[in-house]
Structures are given as structure tokens and as C-alpha cells.
Amino acid sequence: MPKRGLDNRAVNKDSQIREKNGSAKMGNLTKTYPELRVFSPDATLTGIRKRYDVTSIAELRQLAAKKASGR
């Protein structure tokens, strides 16, 4: 059985955590990250990352908070 890392994701031999799937729809991610409701539910994670030049879920959550507050 493979080792598990953050969010119970699989870890490879170098202890690197596997990234979230980029084809995930934002609507599905709102179940875990409700603050992401500011994005279109049909948009993909990869599309949003490219459009807003973010590289991590943490950055995406910060962006969502700014969008929600109207900045």
C-alpha cells in the first residue's frame, strides 16, 4: 500500500505529493473548498490556474477571497 500525504493523496518515491487533477470542475471542488463558488462551476482547475496565473490551491483560495470581497 502506498504512503499517503496531505489530503490522503498518494506520495511517490521522492515523497512528492501527487497534484490535484487539473480537469476537475470548479463545481466539484466547491464541496471541499466552498469559497471557490465565485468561479464558474463548469470551469476546470487547469483553466482557472492558467487564466489567473496561480500555481496552488492556496493561491486560488486567496484569489477567490479577493473576488468575493470585490477587490
C-alpha positions in Angstrom: 0.0 0.0 0.0 1.5 3.4 -1.0 2.3 6.0 1.6 -0.3 8.8 2.0 0.4 12.5 2.3 -1.7 15.6 2.7 -5.4 15.2 1.9 -4.8 11.5 1.8 -3.1 11.8 -1.6 -0.6 9.2 -2.8 3.1 10.0 -2.4 5.7 8.9 -4.9 9.2 7.5 -4.1 10.6 11.0 -3.7 7.9 11.9 -1.1 6.3 14.3 -3.6 2.5 14.6 -3.2 0.5 14.0 -6.4 -1.2 17.1 -7.6 -4.9 17.5 -7.8 -6.4 16.6 -11.2 -6.4 19.6 -13.5 -9.5 18.5 -15.3 -11.5 18.8 -12.1 -14.6 21.1 -12.4 -14.8 24.0 -10.1 -18.3 23.0 -9.2 -17.0 19.7 -7.7 -14.2 21.4 -5.9 -16.7 23.6 -4.0 -17.6 20.6 -2.0 -14.2 20.7 -0.3 -13.4 24.5 -0.9 -16.8 26.4 -0.6 -15.0 29.7 -1.2 -14.4 28.7 -4.8 -18.0 29.3 -5.6 -17.0 32.7 -7.1 -15.8 30.8 -10.2 -18.0 29.2 -12.9 -18.9 25.7 -11.8 -18.1 24.5 -15.4 -14.6 25.9 -15.4 -11.7 23.5 -15.0 -9.0 23.8 -12.4 -6.3 24.0 -15.1 -8.2 26.7 -17.0 -8.6 28.8 -13.9 -5.0 28.3 -12.9 -3.8 29.5 -16.4 -6.2 32.4 -16.6 -5.3 33.8 -13.2 -1.6 32.6 -13.1 -1.9 30.7 -9.8 0.0 27.6 -9.1 -1.5 26.2 -5.9 -4.9 25.7 -4.3 -3.8 28.1 -1.5 -3.3 30.9 -4.1 -6.6 30.0 -5.7 -8.4 30.3 -2.4 -6.8 33.7 -1.8 -7.9 34.8 -5.2 -11.4 33.6 -4.5 -11.5 35.6 -1.2 -10.4 38.8 -3.1 -13.0 38.2 -5.8 -15.7 37.7 -3.1 -14.8 40.8 -1.3 -14.9 42.8 -4.5 -11.2 43.8 -4.8 
